[in-house]
Amino acid sequence: MKTSSLLDHKLFRAGIACLFWLGVWQILASAVGIPLLLPSPLAVGQALIHLLGTADFRAATGFSLLGISIGFLAGVVAGSLLAWLTWASRLADAIISPFLRLVRTTPVASFIILALLWLSNRTVPMVIAALMVAPILWSSTKTAIEETDQSLLEMGRVYRFSPWRTVRLIYLPQILPQWTAAAATAMGLAWKSGIAAEVIAQPSPAMGTNLFRAKLHLTTDQLFAWTVLVVILSFLLERLFVLAMHRLGRRYT
């Protein structure tokens, strides 16, 4: 019973999974026997601890967090507003929707290279993050608006709700769960595409730039350490955003 109870706990299962894959990693590293190709978890952990104490880590992390977060927020706002606009106007939908679908299907590397023709390397990650986020928020928000319960809207008309009250009491509760899920997914995509843009654009300081330099200098343990940091920050940002949105939803809906 105790074992079953432990297995039901998410943190315990996550710990078991983490230990399992660390074990697999250690076995593979020992089998390869070449740290340049695959460093051990211990070597990567030591490189990670070393990085955490450096000024380069703080500067690069701050730059990447700020730039990609601005791009994410810009994409969220643009995508949400465009969803309302294309829902309300057929003409706007006919003009804007094809462009957003094109952005969603085009490889991110193509946009990064194009952006480098027109923008400075420091602004490219921000713009790329916004471009990747906007179509996701547009599609999910527009779908949620279209699927709003018509009986609730009819009730609002019967009771003569004001536009703001209709949005607050009917649209927001219907839209917010799907919007939050889309924004959380978009945050992960913004982070990954922003880091990819940094790897190509090479702004300094930036986490993506340090990833590329670690690869260039063949310091594989640092390459893995920076990758671990990127993954951890992506996970934390997504969880914090979902938590904040759930609290906001309970307060205003």
N, C-alpha and C positions, 0 to 999 in steps of 0.2 A: 504493500500500500504506500509506504513512504517513497519507494522508488518511482511508482506511478505518479505520485504527487509531485515529485521533483521534475519528472519528464513533462508534466503539464505546465511548468513554469517557463516562460519565454526566455528569461535570462539564462537559466540552466541549459536549455537546449542550444541557445546561441553560444554559450561557453563550450559545450561539447563539440559543436560544429567547428568552432574556431580552433580548438585543440587538435581535432582530427586533421584539418587542412594544414595546420602548422606542422604536424607530424609528416604528412605527405610531402610538404615542401622540404623538410629536413632530409627525408629519405632521398628525394630527387637530387637535392644539392650534394649529398654524400655520394650518390651514384655518379653524377656528372664529374665531381671532383675538381671543377675549375671555377673558382669564385668569379672570374671575369664573365663567365656565361650565366651562372646561377649562384649567387651568394646564399649563404645559410640565413635562416631567420635571426640567429644571434648577431651575425655581422650587420644585417639590415637594422636590427634594433639598436645596435651601438651607433651606427651612422645616424639613425633617427634622433637618438638622444643628443648626439653632437650637434645636429642641425638645430634642435630646439633652443640651444643656448647661443646661437649666433645672431648677429644683427642682420645678416643677409636673410635669414628665415623670417624675421619680423617684418622687414621691409617688403620682401616678396609676397608674403602672405597678406599683409595689409593692402598692397597695391592690387593684388588679384581679387581679394574680397570686395574692395570698394568698387573697382571697375565692373566686375561681373554682376555685383548686386545692383548697381545703377542700371546696367543693361537689362537685367531681369525685371526690375520694377518698370522700366520704360516699356518693355515688351508686354507686361501684364496690363498696364494701363491702355496701351495702344490696342492690344487684342480685345480687351473687354469693351472699349468704346466702339471699335469697328464691328463687334458682334451686334451691339444695339443698333448701329447705323445700318448695317446690311439687313438686319431683321425688319427695321422700320421702312426702308426704302428699297424697292426693287431695282431702281436705277443704280444706286450705290452697290447693291449686291452684284449686279451684272458687271460693274466696273472693277470692284475691289476683290471679289472672291477668286477670280482666276489668278491674280497675282499672289494671293496668300497660299493658294494650292500649289503654285509653282515654287514658292519659297519652301514649302513643307516637303516637297519631293526632290529638290535640288541638293546634291551633296554639299555638306558644310565647307569642305575644302575649296570648292569653286567660289563660294562667297568670300572666303578669307582671302584668296588670291586677288579677286576683283576689288575687295575693299582696300587692299594694300596699294592699288593704283591711285586711289582717291583720298585716302585718309592716312594720318600718321600712325605709326606702329603702336602707339600707346592707346589710341582710341579704337583700334580694330576689334580687340576682344569685347569691348562694351557693345559695339554695334552688332557684332555677330551674335552675342547672347540675346540681345533684343530681337533680332531677326528670327532666331530659333524659337523664342518664347511666344511671340505674337500670334502665329498661325494656330498654335495649340490652344491658347486662350480664346481666340476668335471662334474656332470650331466648337469647342465644348460649351462656351457661353451661349452661342447662337442656338445650339441644339437644346440646351436647357431652357432657354426662353421659349422656343417653339413647343416644348413639351410641357409647359406650365398648364396645370389643371384648369380647363375652361370653365368648370362649374364654380371654382373659386373666383375667377374673374367675373363671372356673371353675378355672383353674390356681391362682389365689390361694386358693380354697377347698380345693383338694386339698392344697396345701402349708401350709394353716392360717395364712395371713397374718393378722396383727393388723389391726384397722381402720385404724390409722395407716399401717402398711406398705402396705395395699391402696390407700389414698389416695395415698401418696407414690410407689409404684412402678407403679401401674396408672392411677389416675384422673388424677393431675397431668400425666404425659406426654401423655395423650390430650386433656385439656382445655386445657392451657396455650397451644398455638398459636392455637386459635380464640378463647380468652379474651383473649389479647394483641391480636389483630387487632380484636376488638370494643372493647376498652378504648382502643386508639389512635384508632379512629373516634369513640368517645364523647368522647375528649378534645377533638378538633376541634369537635364539636357543643357540648360544655360551654363552650368558649371563645367560640364565636359566640353562643350563647344568653345567656351571661353578659354579654357586651358589649351585646347587644340589650337586656337587662334594665337595664343601666346607662344606656343612652340614654333609656329610658322612666322609670326610677325616679329618675335624677339624683342619685345619691350623690356626695359630694365628699370627697376627690378620687377620680376614676376615669377610665379611658380613654374609656368610653362617654359620660360627662358632657362631656369635652373634645371628643369628636366632635360632640355636639349643639351645644355652644357655638360651635364653629368654623362650623357650618352657620348658626346663628342670627346670627352676626356677619358672615357672608358672606366669611370668610377661607378661600376654597376651597383654597388651597395648604396650609394647616394641616389642613383636613379630609382631604385626600389623604395628608398626612404621617402623621396619626394612623392612617388606614386601613392604610397601608403597615406601620406598627409593629405593628398588630394581626395582620396577615397573617404577618409575620416571626416574631413571638412564638408564634403558633399552630403554625407549621411547626417551629420549634425545640423546643417542648414535646413535640410528637408524636414527633419523631425521638429526643429524649433518653429519652422513656418507652419506646419500642420497644427502644432499645439497652440500657436498664437491665433490661427484662424478658428479653431474650435472654441477658444475662449471668446473671441470676437463674435462668433455666431451665437453663442449662448447669451451674449449681452444685448445684441441688437435685433435678434429675431425671436 
